[in-house]
């Protein structure tokens, strides 16, 4: 897992408990979970199956007076070549 932690750090992924801001909706979300998954897919050139590391991040929308984990939640899967996290989210606080 240490190699994956380094990849997550380099790509700017937040840690569990960090707060991020949605660039589209200007809303605050707390990172609730972060997992490494392995997805099996076919290589387009060789047609052989291969394992692709993916990173699942789940978010909980912060609203005043609402307990953590209650209310709107969402998750997204990112791959090694996916740089959409930084265009979608801004890390606003670290714990």
N, CA, C and O atoms as a GROMACS GRO file, in nm:
protein
  380
    1UNK      N    1   0.080  -0.120   0.000
    1UNK     CA    2   0.000   0.000   0.000
    1UNK      C    3   0.085   0.126   0.000
    1UNK      O    4   0.037   0.232  -0.043
    2UNK      N    5   0.207   0.119   0.046
    2UNK     CA    6   0.290   0.240   0.054
    2UNK      C    7   0.310   0.304  -0.083
    2UNK      O    8   0.312   0.426  -0.093
    3UNK      N    9   0.325   0.224  -0.187
    3UNK     CA   10   0.338   0.279  -0.322
    3UNK      C   11   0.215   0.354  -0.365
    3UNK      O   12   0.224   0.458  -0.429
    4UNK      N   13   0.098   0.301  -0.329
    4UNK     CA   14  -0.027   0.367  -0.363
    4UNK      C   15  -0.043   0.497  -0.283
    4UNK      O   16  -0.093   0.596  -0.336
    5UNK      N   17  -0.001   0.496  -0.158
    5UNK     CA   18  -0.008   0.618  -0.077
    5UNK      C   19   0.076   0.729  -0.141
    5UNK      O   20   0.036   0.845  -0.140
    6UNK      N   21   0.191   0.694  -0.195
    6UNK     CA   22   0.277   0.791  -0.260
    6UNK      C   23   0.210   0.845  -0.386
    6UNK      O   24   0.217   0.965  -0.414
    7UNK      N   25   0.145   0.759  -0.462
    7UNK     CA   26   0.072   0.802  -0.582
    7UNK      C   27  -0.041   0.897  -0.543
    7UNK      O   28  -0.060   1.001  -0.606
    8UNK      N   29  -0.116   0.862  -0.439
    8UNK     CA   30  -0.225   0.948  -0.392
    8UNK      C   31  -0.172   1.085  -0.349
    8UNK      O   32  -0.234   1.187  -0.378
    9UNK      N   33  -0.060   1.087  -0.282
    9UNK     CA   34   0.001   1.212  -0.237
    9UNK      C   35   0.044   1.296  -0.356
    9UNK      O   36   0.017   1.416  -0.361
   10UNK      N   37   0.111   1.233  -0.454
   10UNK     CA   38   0.159   1.305  -0.572
   10UNK      C   39   0.045   1.363  -0.654
   10UNK      O   40   0.058   1.472  -0.711
   11UNK      N   41  -0.066   1.292  -0.660
   11UNK     CA   42  -0.180   1.339  -0.739
   11UNK      C   43  -0.265   1.441  -0.662
   11UNK      O   44  -0.360   1.496  -0.718
   12UNK      N   45  -0.232   1.466  -0.536
   12UNK     CA   46  -0.303   1.567  -0.458
   12UNK      C   47  -0.433   1.522  -0.397
   12UNK      O   48  -0.517   1.605  -0.361
   13UNK      N   49  -0.452   1.391  -0.383
   13UNK     CA   50  -0.575   1.342  -0.320
   13UNK      C   51  -0.572   1.374  -0.172
   13UNK      O   52  -0.468   1.363  -0.108
   14UNK      N   53  -0.687   1.414  -0.117
   14UNK     CA   54  -0.693   1.442   0.026
   14UNK      C   55  -0.695   1.314   0.108
   14UNK      O   56  -0.718   1.205   0.055
   15UNK      N   57  -0.669   1.329   0.236
   15UNK     CA   58  -0.678   1.216   0.329
   15UNK      C   59  -0.819   1.209   0.386
   15UNK      O   60  -0.896   1.304   0.376
   16UNK      N   61  -0.852   1.097   0.447
   16UNK     CA   62  -0.981   1.082   0.515
   16UNK      C   63  -0.988   1.190   0.623
   16UNK      O   64  -0.894   1.207   0.700
   17UNK      N   65  -1.100   1.261   0.629
   17UNK     CA   66  -1.120   1.368   0.725
   17UNK      C   67  -1.094   1.507   0.670
   17UNK      O   68  -1.139   1.606   0.728
   18UNK      N   69  -1.021   1.516   0.558
   18UNK     CA   70  -0.996   1.647   0.498
   18UNK      C   71  -1.124   1.703   0.439
   18UNK      O   72  -1.217   1.629   0.407
   19UNK      N   73  -1.129   1.834   0.425
   19UNK     CA   74  -1.243   1.903   0.366
   19UNK      C   75  -1.204   1.954   0.228
   19UNK      O   76  -1.097   2.012   0.210
   20UNK      N   77  -1.293   1.931   0.132
   20UNK     CA   78  -1.271   1.978  -0.005
   20UNK      C   79  -1.391   2.064  -0.048
   20UNK      O   80  -1.501   2.050   0.006
   21UNK      N   81  -1.366   2.151  -0.145
   21UNK     CA   82  -1.471   2.237  -0.198
   21UNK      C   83  -1.497   2.196  -0.342
   21UNK      O   84  -1.404   2.180  -0.422
   22UNK      N   85  -1.625   2.179  -0.375
   22UNK     CA   86  -1.664   2.150  -0.512
   22UNK      C   87  -1.646   2.278  -0.593
   22UNK      O   88  -1.706   2.380  -0.561
   23UNK      N   89  -1.565   2.272  -0.698
   23UNK     CA   90  -1.544   2.390  -0.783
   23UNK      C   91  -1.672   2.425  -0.860
   23UNK      O   92  -1.695   2.542  -0.892
   24UNK      N   93  -1.753   2.326  -0.891
   24UNK     CA   94  -1.875   2.349  -0.969
   24UNK      C   95  -1.987   2.412  -0.885
   24UNK      O   96  -2.054   2.505  -0.930
   25UNK      N   97  -2.006   2.361  -0.762
   25UNK     CA   98  -2.119   2.404  -0.680
   25UNK      C   99  -2.079   2.489  -0.560
   25UNK      O  100  -2.165   2.538  -0.486
   26UNK      N  101  -1.949   2.509  -0.539
   26UNK     CA  102  -1.897   2.587  -0.427
   26UNK      C  103  -1.951   2.537  -0.292
   26UNK      O  104  -1.981   2.616  -0.203
   27UNK      N  105  -1.962   2.405  -0.280
   27UNK     CA  106  -2.009   2.344  -0.156
   27UNK      C  107  -1.894   2.268  -0.090
   27UNK      O  108  -1.800   2.224  -0.156
   28UNK      N  109  -1.902   2.254   0.043
   28UNK     CA  110  -1.797   2.186   0.119
   28UNK      C  111  -1.834   2.041   0.144
   28UNK      O  112  -1.949   2.009   0.173
   29UNK      N  113  -1.734   1.953   0.131
   29UNK     CA  114  -1.751   1.809   0.150
   29UNK      C  115  -1.635   1.756   0.232
   29UNK      O  116  -1.522   1.801   0.217
   30UNK      N  117  -1.664   1.659   0.319
   30UNK     CA  118  -1.558   1.592   0.396
   30UNK      C  119  -1.530   1.456   0.333
   30UNK      O  120  -1.621   1.384   0.295
   31UNK      N  121  -1.401   1.424   0.322
   31UNK     CA  122  -1.362   1.294   0.270
   31UNK      C  123  -1.389   1.191   0.377
   31UNK      O  124  -1.333   1.198   0.487
   32UNK      N  125  -1.475   1.094   0.347
   32UNK     CA  126  -1.516   0.993   0.445
   32UNK      C  127  -1.439   0.862   0.430
   32UNK      O  128  -1.419   0.790   0.527
   33UNK      N  129  -1.396   0.833   0.309
   33UNK     CA  130  -1.328   0.705   0.285
   33UNK      C  131  -1.239   0.720   0.162
   33UNK      O  132  -1.267   0.800   0.073
   34UNK      N  133  -1.133   0.642   0.160
   34UNK     CA  134  -1.042   0.641   0.046
   34UNK      C  135  -0.986   0.500   0.035
   34UNK      O  136  -0.920   0.451   0.127
   35UNK      N  137  -1.012   0.435  -0.075
   35UNK     CA  138  -0.972   0.296  -0.092
   35UNK      C  139  -0.897   0.278  -0.223
   35UNK      O  140  -0.915   0.354  -0.318
   36UNK      N  141  -0.813   0.178  -0.226
   36UNK     CA  142  -0.747   0.137  -0.350
   36UNK      C  143  -0.818   0.013  -0.400
   36UNK      O  144  -0.831  -0.086  -0.329
   37UNK      N  145  -0.864   0.020  -0.523
   37UNK     CA  146  -0.928  -0.094  -0.587
   37UNK      C  147  -0.842  -0.141  -0.702
   37UNK      O  148  -0.756  -0.068  -0.751
   38UNK      N  149  -0.866  -0.262  -0.744
   38UNK     CA  150  -0.800  -0.315  -0.863
   38UNK      C  151  -0.909  -0.356  -0.961
   38UNK      O  152  -0.991  -0.443  -0.932
   39UNK      N  153  -0.909  -0.292  -1.074
   39UNK     CA  154  -1.009  -0.321  -1.176
   39UNK      C  155  -0.944  -0.403  -1.287
   39UNK      O  156  -0.832  -0.373  -1.330
   40UNK      N  157  -1.012  -0.506  -1.332
   40UNK     CA  158  -0.960  -0.590  -1.439
   40UNK      C  159  -1.026  -0.544  -1.569
   40UNK      O  160  -1.148  -0.533  -1.578
   41UNK      N  161  -0.942  -0.517  -1.668
   41UNK     CA  162  -0.994  -0.478  -1.798
   41UNK      C  163  -0.904  -0.537  -1.907
   41UNK      O  164  -0.796  -0.588  -1.879
   42UNK      N  165  -0.951  -0.529  -2.028
   42UNK     CA  166  -0.877  -0.585  -2.141
   42UNK      C  167  -0.784  -0.480  -2.198
   42UNK      O  168  -0.823  -0.365  -2.218
   43UNK      N  169  -0.658  -0.519  -2.225
   43UNK     CA  170  -0.563  -0.430  -2.290
   43UNK      C  171  -0.607  -0.412  -2.434
   43UNK      O  172  -0.626  -0.511  -2.505
   44UNK      N  173  -0.623  -0.287  -2.481
   44UNK     CA  174  -0.674  -0.267  -2.618
   44UNK      C  175  -0.579  -0.317  -2.727
   44UNK      O  176  -0.625  -0.349  -2.837
   45UNK      N  177  -0.450  -0.326  -2.699
   45UNK     CA  178  -0.355  -0.370  -2.800
   45UNK      C  179  -0.338  -0.522  -2.804
   45UNK      O  180  -0.337  -0.582  -2.911
   46UNK      N  181  -0.325  -0.582  -2.686
   46UNK     CA  182  -0.297  -0.727  -2.681
   46UNK      C  183  -0.420  -0.812  -2.655
   46UNK      O  184  -0.416  -0.933  -2.672
   47UNK      N  185  -0.530  -0.749  -2.614
   47UNK     CA  186  -0.654  -0.819  -2.579
   47UNK      C  187  -0.639  -0.907  -2.455
   47UNK      O  188  -0.727  -0.988  -2.426
   48UNK      N  189  -0.529  -0.893  -2.383
   48UNK     CA  190  -0.508  -0.968  -2.260
   48UNK      C  191  -0.568  -0.890  -2.144
   48UNK      O  192  -0.574  -0.767  -2.147
   49UNK      N  193  -0.613  -0.963  -2.042
   49UNK     CA  194  -0.666  -0.894  -1.925
   49UNK      C  195  -0.551  -0.836  -1.844
   49UNK      O  196  -0.442  -0.894  -1.837
   50UNK      N  197  -0.576  -0.724  -1.782
   50UNK     CA  198  -0.476  -0.659  -1.699
   50UNK      C  199  -0.545  -0.597  -1.578
   50UNK      O  200  -0.665  -0.570  -1.580
   51UNK      N  201  -0.467  -0.576  -1.475
   51UNK     CA  202  -0.519  -0.515  -1.353
   51UNK      C  203  -0.479  -0.368  -1.354
   51UNK      O  204  -0.363  -0.334  -1.375
   52UNK      N  205  -0.578  -0.282  -1.331
   52UNK     CA  206  -0.556  -0.138  -1.331
   52UNK      C  207  -0.587  -0.084  -1.192
   52UNK      O  208  -0.700  -0.099  -1.145
   53UNK      N  209  -0.488  -0.022  -1.124
   53UNK     CA  210  -0.518   0.035  -0.993
   53UNK      C  211  -0.613   0.153  -1.007
   53UNK      O  212  -0.595   0.238  -1.094
   54UNK      N  213  -0.714   0.158  -0.922
   54UNK     CA  214  -0.808   0.269  -0.918
   54UNK      C  215  -0.822   0.315  -0.774
   54UNK      O  216  -0.798   0.240  -0.680
   55UNK      N  217  -0.863   0.440  -0.759
   55UNK     CA  218  -0.874   0.500  -0.627
   55UNK      C  219  -1.016   0.548  -0.608
   55UNK      O  220  -1.064   0.633  -0.683
   56UNK      N  221  -1.084   0.494  -0.507
   56UNK     CA  222  -1.221   0.533  -0.475
   56UNK      C  223  -1.218   0.631  -0.359
   56UNK      O  224  -1.159   0.604  -0.255
   57UNK      N  225  -1.283   0.746  -0.378
   57UNK     CA  226  -1.293   0.847  -0.273
   57UNK      C  227  -1.441   0.876  -0.250
   57UNK      O  228  -1.513   0.904  -0.345
   58UNK      N  229  -1.487   0.868  -0.124
   58UNK     CA  230  -1.626   0.903  -0.094
   58UNK      C  231  -1.629   1.033  -0.015
   58UNK      O  232  -1.541   1.061   0.066
   59UNK      N  233  -1.732   1.111  -0.040
   59UNK     CA  234  -1.747   1.244   0.017
   59UNK      C  235  -1.883   1.257   0.086
   59UNK      O  236  -1.981   1.197   0.042
   60UNK      N  237  -1.887   1.335   0.194
   60UNK     CA  238  -2.011   1.369   0.263
   60UNK      C  239  -2.025   1.520   0.261
   60UNK      O  240  -1.932   1.592   0.298
   61UNK      N  241  -2.142   1.569   0.217
   61UNK     CA  242  -2.165   1.712   0.209
   61UNK      C  243  -2.184   1.770   0.349
   61UNK      O  244  -2.268   1.723   0.425
   62UNK      N  245  -2.107   1.872   0.381
   62UNK     CA  246  -2.113   1.937   0.511
   62UNK      C  247  -2.226   2.039   0.511
   62UNK      O  248  -2.232   2.128   0.426
   63UNK      N  249  -2.315   2.023   0.607
   63UNK     CA  250  -2.423   2.120   0.627
   63UNK      C  251  -2.433   2.149   0.776
   63UNK      O  252  -2.425   2.056   0.857
   64UNK      N  253  -2.449   2.276   0.813
   64UNK     CA  254  -2.460   2.310   0.956
   64UNK      C  255  -2.577   2.234   1.022
   64UNK      O  256  -2.686   2.226   0.966
   65UNK      N  257  -2.550   2.181   1.139
   65UNK     CA  258  -2.654   2.113   1.216
   65UNK      C  259  -2.681   1.969   1.174
   65UNK      O  260  -2.767   1.903   1.232
   66UNK      N  261  -2.608   1.919   1.075
   66UNK     CA  262  -2.627   1.782   1.028
   66UNK      C  263  -2.507   1.699   1.073
   66UNK      O  264  -2.392   1.737   1.048
   67UNK      N  265  -2.533   1.586   1.138
   67UNK     CA  266  -2.424   1.501   1.188
   67UNK      C  267  -2.342   1.443   1.073
   67UNK      O  268  -2.395   1.419   0.965
   68UNK      N  269  -2.212   1.420   1.095
   68UNK     CA  270  -2.127   1.361   0.991
   68UNK      C  271  -2.182   1.228   0.943
   68UNK      O  272  -2.224   1.144   1.023
   69UNK      N  273  -2.181   1.210   0.814
   69UNK     CA  274  -2.227   1.086   0.754
   69UNK      C  275  -2.376   1.082   0.728
   69UNK      O  276  -2.426   0.987   0.666
   70UNK      N  277  -2.450   1.183   0.774
   70UNK     CA  278  -2.594   1.190   0.752
   70UNK      C  279  -2.618   1.291   0.641
   70UNK      O  280  -2.564   1.402   0.643
   71UNK      N  281  -2.700   1.254   0.544
   71UNK     CA  282  -2.729   1.345   0.434
   71UNK      C  283  -2.665   1.300   0.305
   71UNK      O  284  -2.640   1.182   0.283
   72UNK      N  285  -2.638   1.397   0.219
   72UNK     CA  286  -2.590   1.369   0.085
   72UNK      C  287  -2.446   1.317   0.086
   72UNK      O  288  -2.356   1.380   0.142
   73UNK      N  289  -2.426   1.202   0.023
   73UNK     CA  290  -2.292   1.145   0.007
   73UNK      C  291  -2.273   1.110  -0.140
   73UNK      O  292  -2.369   1.085  -0.212
   74UNK      N  293  -2.148   1.109  -0.183
   74UNK     CA  294  -2.117   1.065  -0.318
   74UNK      C  295  -1.978   1.005  -0.320
   74UNK      O  296  -1.900   1.025  -0.228
   75UNK      N  297  -1.949   0.933  -0.424
   75UNK     CA  298  -1.818   0.872  -0.439
   75UNK      C  299  -1.775   0.876  -0.584
   75UNK      O  300  -1.858   0.887  -0.674
   76UNK      N  301  -1.645   0.869  -0.605
   76UNK     CA  302  -1.594   0.871  -0.740
   76UNK      C  303  -1.470   0.781  -0.747
   76UNK      O  304  -1.392   0.772  -0.652
   77UNK      N  305  -1.454   0.716  -0.860
   77UNK     CA  306  -1.338   0.630  -0.883
   77UNK      C  307  -1.244   0.703  -0.979
   77UNK      O  308  -1.284   0.747  -1.086
   78UNK      N  309  -1.119   0.714  -0.938
   78UNK     CA  310  -1.016   0.778  -1.020
   78UNK      C  311  -0.913   0.672  -1.059
   78UNK      O  312  -0.887   0.579  -0.983
   79UNK      N  313  -0.854   0.686  -1.177
   79UNK     CA  314  -0.748   0.596  -1.222
   79UNK      C  315  -0.615   0.670  -1.221
   79UNK      O  316  -0.611   0.791  -1.196
   80UNK      N  317  -0.507   0.598  -1.248
   80UNK     CA  318  -0.375   0.659  -1.249
   80UNK      C  319  -0.364   0.772  -1.351
   80UNK      O  320  -0.295   0.871  -1.326
   81UNK      N  321  -0.430   0.759  -1.464
   81UNK     CA  322  -0.420   0.859  -1.570
   81UNK      C  323  -0.528   0.966  -1.562
   81UNK      O  324  -0.534   1.054  -1.648
   82UNK      N  325  -0.611   0.961  -1.461
   82UNK     CA  326  -0.722   1.055  -1.445
   82UNK      C  327  -0.678   1.172  -1.358
   82UNK      O  328  -0.651   1.154  -1.239
   83UNK      N  329  -0.671   1.290  -1.416
   83UNK     CA  330  -0.631   1.408  -1.341
   83UNK      C  331  -0.750   1.500  -1.311
   83UNK      O  332  -0.731   1.619  -1.286
   84UNK      N  333  -0.872   1.445  -1.313
   84UNK     CA  334  -0.991   1.528  -1.296
   84UNK      C  335  -1.014   1.570  -1.151
   84UNK      O  336  -1.094   1.661  -1.127
   85UNK      N  337  -0.948   1.508  -1.054
   85UNK     CA  338  -0.973   1.545  -0.915
   85UNK      C  339  -0.944   1.694  -0.893
   85UNK      O  340  -1.027   1.765  -0.836
   86UNK      N  341  -0.828   1.742  -0.938
   86UNK     CA  342  -0.791   1.881  -0.912
   86UNK      C  343  -0.877   1.980  -0.990
   86UNK      O  344  -0.888   2.096  -0.949
   87UNK      N  345  -0.939   1.939  -1.099
   87UNK     CA  346  -1.026   2.030  -1.172
   87UNK      C  347  -1.167   2.032  -1.113
   87UNK      O  348  -1.245   2.124  -1.140
   88UNK      N  349  -1.201   1.930  -1.033
   88UNK     CA  350  -1.334   1.919  -0.974
   88UNK      C  351  -1.337   1.966  -0.829
   88UNK      O  352  -1.436   2.024  -0.783
   89UNK      N  353  -1.227   1.942  -0.756
   89UNK     CA  354  -1.222   1.968  -0.612
   89UNK      C  355  -1.102   2.054  -0.576
   89UNK      O  356  -0.999   2.052  -0.644
   90UNK      N  357  -1.116   2.129  -0.466
   90UNK     CA  358  -1.007   2.203  -0.408
   90UNK      C  359  -0.998   2.163  -0.261
   90UNK      O  360  -1.097   2.173  -0.189
   91UNK      N  361  -0.881   2.119  -0.217
   91UNK     CA  362  -0.863   2.084  -0.076
   91UNK      C  363  -0.856   2.214   0.003
   91UNK      O  364  -0.771   2.299  -0.025
   92UNK      N  365  -0.945   2.230   0.102
   92UNK     CA  366  -0.949   2.355   0.178
   92UNK      C  367  -0.898   2.340   0.320
   92UNK      O  368  -0.861   2.440   0.382
   93UNK      N  369  -0.894   2.220   0.374
   93UNK     CA  370  -0.837   2.201   0.508
   93UNK      C  371  -0.788   2.059   0.524
   93UNK      O  372  -0.842   1.964   0.467
   94UNK      N  373  -0.685   2.048   0.603
   94UNK     CA  374  -0.628   1.918   0.637
   94UNK      C  375  -0.649   1.898   0.786
   94UNK      O  376  -0.651   1.994   0.862
   95UNK      N  377  -0.664   1.772   0.827
   95UNK     CA  378  -0.678   1.746   0.970
   95UNK      C  379  -0.544   1.709   1.029
   95UNK      O  380  -0.534   1.683   1.149
   0.00000   0.00000   0.00000
